[in-house]
Amino acid sequence: MKVLVLDPQPDSRDALRRAFSSLECSVRGFAAAGEAWRALAEFDPDVVVVDPDTADADRFLAEARRADSRRAVYALIDASRLERAVEAVAAGAHDFLWRPVSESRIAQLAEAATRRREAKAAAENTRLRLARAELRDALPGRSPRWTGALAEIERAAEANTSVLLTGESGTEKDEAALSLHRLSRRGGERFAYISEGESLDLATRQAGAGTLFLPTLEATSAGFQEALLARLKGSQPTRFIVATDEALAEGLAAGHFLRALVESLSETAVHLPPLRERESDVALLARRFLEDLDPNLSLDADALDVLQAHDWPGNTRELKEAIRRAARLSEGVIGPTLIRSVLGRPVPRTKTRARKPPVVKIAVGDSLADVERRLISKTLEFARGNKRKTAELLKLSLKTIYNKIKAYGLEGF
């Protein structure tokens, strides 16, 4: 057990050191709060003993308890001042002990602190198990890219440092931020949002030892980002989670991000992949969203094929909205025509369940551009609109496919 003592009187400070050391505790003693502040974070004591009459002791006592709810905090009071003991407990101390120090009383407090920490640890383990289950429920998915992102969230939560969340709009960064908070040891504290225009100082004070989430870094000013960087470099109990929809390289080139801030946050960064890179998750998510809306509805196989062929520029948010609209218009099994309708996609001219690759006929005199247009069109039709699959089949880059689709007016796919 680690014990930190804040007591300006050397005799009682030494007595406390001897008494706790005899119980095989590691003890650090300080005469002034200024010396003890750094030790509170670096030494991370299990027990803190504070003379409440020491300068800045009230703030130190409150911070010692707030920073770790498992920590036992005791006030050290002169035996003749019962009213001061009552005040100290009212201010946040768990209990008190008299000066001069009694070794038997120290032994009692150490035993109580051990029981308290064990009970808190058991409760914390239960809370974390529930938080891990909630993570899978709030951010479902089985694709390798997604399960890798969930593992990164768990690792970042355990690190208990500020985090940068990146990913396109609609990739559930809000849910990821909340999961990061719940999976950390701050999970029992407050989770709050902040945006440009709000007072960073006020928001930090209100969040306390909890988490403050900034969902749109790219929308904040340089002054706000500089203030945030100063907070990150300083000593404060609040954890920050900062998110952005914009790619970091593009945001830095456009001057939307303060480079020093991005570099500071990038030490613990989590990227949420877009839905088009989680193709195996589309059907799972679609069924999940539909069940949440109406368990009596279902999606047929062809409807799922259409969903999986879509590029999902709006990511999970777009999929959820598409399923919501389809559910509102359906009374039973949802088919491909309804899905294409809610996605704004045309019904293909031909439909075959055999999925044989179409043939592109070429005649002498056909222009190369016309042949290319028909080839890309037929390949898109075969790939059910999936641009990435089309690019793979034609041995072209994804960027080239997008450029060709625009040039030939094939945006309907």
N, C-alpha and C positions, 0 to 999 in steps of 0.2 A: 504494500500500500504506500502511496506517495502522499506526503503531507506538506502543505505550505503554511507557514506561520507569519503573520504580520503583527508585530508587537514591538513598540518602541522601547520597552523596558528589558534590558539585557538579562536580568536575573530570571524573570519568568520565561523569556524566550529560550534561554538555555535549559530551563527546567522542562519545558515542553519538548525540546529537542531530545533530551535524555529519556523522557517518559515514552515518547513515540518510538525512539530508536530501540528501546528495550523490547518493544513488541515487533521488532524486525521491520519497521517502517523506514522508508527513505524520507528524510526531512530536510527542508530548506527554510531558513528563517531570515526575515527582513525587518528592518527597523522603520522603513518608510514605504508608503504605497508606490512611490515613483520607481523604487527598485524592484518591487514585486510584480508590476504589470507584465513585464516581458516573461517572467517565470510562469505566470498564470497560463500563458499560451504555450511556451516551450516545454515546461516541466509537466504540465497537464495533471495537476494533483487530484487525488481521489478525495482528499479532505483539506479544507481550508479553515484555519483558525485566525480570527481577526479581532484586534482590539478596536471597537467601534469609535473610540475617541481619537484614533490616529487620523491625521489629516487625509481627506479624500477616502476614508474607510467605507463610508456608506455606499459610494459609487463602486468601490472595489468589491464590496460584499455582494451587491446586486449583480455585478457583472460575473463574479465567480459562480453564482448560482445559475444565472441565465445561460452562460456559455455551455454548461453541461448539467442537464437535469439530474444526472446520476450522482453528482458531486455532493458531498455532505459539507455544509457550511456552519461553523460554530462561532459564537461571539465569546470573547474573553473579557470578563467583567470583574472589577474589584468586589470583594465579598460584601462590602457595605452598601452597594448600589443596586438593590433589587429592581428599582424602577427602570434603570438603564438596561438590565437584562430583558425586561418585558418589551422595551422599545426596540431592542435589537432583533428580537424574535418577530415583532410586528413588521420590522423593516425587511425581513427575508431570511434571517438566520434560522436554521432548523432547530437549534438548541443552544445552550450556553454552558460555560464552565467558569468556576470562580478562580480568581487569583488571590492568594497563592495556589499554585497548581497541585492537584491531588492525583497521584499516579493511579489510584483505583478508579477515579472518575475518568481519566484518560482511557483506561482499559475498557470501561463501559462505552464510551463514545466511539472508540475504535471498533468494538464489536457491533455496535448499532450501525456504524457507517458501512461495515462489511455486509451486514444483512440487507441494508438499504440498497447497496450497489448490486448485490446478487438479484434482488427482486426487480430492480430497474432493468438489469441486463436480460432477465427472463422475459419481461414485458416488451423490451426492445426487440428481442429475437422474434417474438410472436408478431409484432408490428411489421418487421421487415419481411417475414414470410408472406403476410397478407399483401404487402406492397409489391412483392415480386409477382404474386398471382394477379394483382390488379394491373401490373405492367402488361402482361400478356393479354389481359382482357381489354384494356384501353387501346393497345396498339397491336392488334392481331396480325399474324402473318407467319408463313413458314419458309419463304424463299431465303436462300443463303444470304443475300444482301441485307434483308430485313432482320433476320436473326442475328447477324453480325452487328447491326446498328443497336439492337436491344442489348447485346452484350457490352457494347461501348457505353451505353447509358448506365448500366449497372456498375461498370468500372469507374466511370466519372462520378457517380453518386458516392461511391466508397471513398474516393479521393477527397471529397468534401471541399473542393476548391471551386472557384468561379468557372463557368463553362460557356463555350461558344457553340450554339446550335446552328447548323447550316442546312439548307435544303430548299427546294423550290416551294412556291406558294401552294398550300394545300397538302403538305406532307406531314401534318399533325405535329408541328413543333410545339404548340401550346400543350398538348397532351404529354409530349416528351419532357417538357420543362416541369410539369407537375409531377411526373413520375420520377424525374431526377431528384426533386425535393423530397418526395415521400420515401424514396429508397436511401436517402442520406440520414445521418444521425440528427439532422434538423427537422425530420419529418413531422415531429409533433409541434413544431413552431409554425409561425404564420407564413403563408405563401401569398405574395402580393404582386400586382402588375404596376409598371410605371411606363410613361411615355413622355415624349418631348413636351415641354411646357409645365410639367409638374416639378415640384421642388425635390431635388435629389436628396438634400439633407433631411427634409421632413419624411420622405418615403423610407429612407434608411433607418431613421429613428423608429418609425412605426413598424418596420419589418423586424427590428431587433436582431435576434439570433436566427431568424428564419431566412427566407429566400425572396429576393426581389427579381422579377422577370421583366426584361425589356424585349418585347416581341418584334420590333422593327428598327434595328440599328440604322439601316439606310435612311430612315426618315428623320433622324436626329441631326442637330447642328454640330458644327465643329466644337463650339463652346461646351455643349452638353457632353460630347464624347471626351473632351479634355477633363471635365469635372469627374466623369465616370472613371477615367484612367487614374486620376488622383485618389479616388476612393479605393480602387483595386490595389494601388501601391501602399496605401496607408493601412493602419491597424483598425479594423472595424469588425464587429461580429457578424454582419450581414453577408450572405452569399449571393452573388449575382449570376443570373443565367441570361445571356444575351443571344438573341436570335436574329437571323437575316434571311430574306428570300433571295438576295442577290449573291451571285458568285463572288467570292472574295477578290479574285484577281481583277474582275471587271469593276467591282466597287472601288477598289484602290486606284485603278487607272482613271476612273471617273471622278475621283476626289470625294466619294461618298463616305469613306471610312478614314479614320485617323490611324495611320500605319502603326504607331506605337501601341494603340489600343488593341488592334487586331493581333499583333505579335504577342502581346501579353495574354490575351484570351486563347490564342491558338495552342498554348501549352496543354490545355484540356479542351479539345474540340470533338464534337459528335456530328457526323453527317447523316441526314436522313435521305435515303435514295428515293428517286421519283417512282411513281407507280409503273411506268413503262419498263423499268428495270426489275420489276417484281411480278413478271407475267403470271407466275404460278399462284400468286396471291389474289388475283382479280376475282376468280370464281369464289374463293373462300370469303372474301370481303363482301362481294355482292350478295351471297346467301346470308351472310351475317346481318347486313343492313336490312335486307328484306324481312328476315325473321323478326328483327326488332320492330319493324313497321307493322307487319301483319303475318303471323305464322301460318295463315291459311293460304297464302300466295306462294308460288314457286316459279323458278326460271327453267325453261326447257333447254336442251343441249345446244340448239342453234342460237338461242339468245345468249348463252354463255360464250359461244364462239365469237359472236359480234362484240361482246364486251371485251374479250381477250384480245381482239384485233385492234381495238381502239388505242390511240396513243396517250390519252389522258393528260392533256396539257394542264388541267386543273387538279390532277392527282387524286388522292383519296377523297378530297372534298367534292370534286366533280362526280366521281363514282357514286358517292352517297346521294348527291342531288339527283342524278339520273335514276337511281333506284327509287327514290322518293316519288319522282314524277311518274315513273312507270307503275308503281303501286297504286297511285291515285287514279290511274286510268284503266286499271285491270281489275277483273273480278275472279280470276283463277290462275291459270298458267300463263306466264308472260313469255311471249314468243319473240323472234328476231325482228319482226316488222315494227312492233311497239318500241323495242330497244333502239332501232335505227331512227325511229321518229323522235324519241326524246333526246337522242344524241345529235339530231340534225343531219343524219347520214342518209343517202339515197338507197332505195331498194335495188339490189343488183339486177341486171337484165336477165341473167341466167342463174340458175340455182341447181346445184348437183350435190348429192350427199356422197358421191364416190370420191370427190376431191381429186379428180385427175387433173394434172397440169394442163391449162389451155394451150392451144396451138395458135401461133401467130403466122398467118400466111403472108408471104412476100411475093410480089410480082415485079418483073422487070419494068423499070420506069418509076417505081415508088421511090420517093425521096428518103434519104437517110433519116431526116427529122421525123417524117411520118412513121417510118418503121420503128424508130426509137420510142415515139409517143405511144404507139399501139403495144409495144413490148412492155413498157412500164405500166401501162394501164391494165393489161392482162395479168401481169405479175402482182400488181396491187390487188386485183380482184381475187387472185388465187390465195394471196396472203391475208385476205379479208381486211385489207386496209392497213395492215401492220407495216409501217415504213421500215422499221429495223429489219424485219424478215425479208422485205422486198430488196433492201440493200444487200443483204447476204446472198440472196438468190441470184442477183445480177452482178455480184462481185464489185459493187460500188460502195463508196463511203455514204454514211447516212446524210451528211451535209449535201452531197451531190444529188441524192434522191430528192431531198426537200427542194433543192433548186430546180430540178427537172419537173417536179410536180407543179411548182409555181409557173414555170415557163410554158408548160403545156396545158395549163388550166385544169389540172386534175385534183384540185383541192377537195372535191366531193368525197374522196376516199378517206 
